[in-house]
């Protein structure tokens, strides 16, 4: 007989794996962090390079919907923080 995993066991296993990943990321050096982020950004760039026009528009629409939902549900403090960060980024882009 196959041993089946209960929902609680699966959740616990996933939670342990998540904590282990977070701990590993927290303990890694700056060089490894940079390498990991570069690897991720290259993978995303390559994936986007190969996507079709329809896939791109679907992704952008999904991103827009997600952003709108997030903005609806955010608190006043979160909204002001986001607006401040957006303002800072805009100012930096204008300087460059």
Buried (B, 14 or more C-beta within 10 A) or exposed (E): EEEEEEEEEEEEEEEEEEEEEEEEEEEEEEEEEEEEEEEEEEEEEEEEEEEEEEEEEEEEEEEEEEEEEEEEEEEEEEEEEEEEEEEEEEEEEEEE
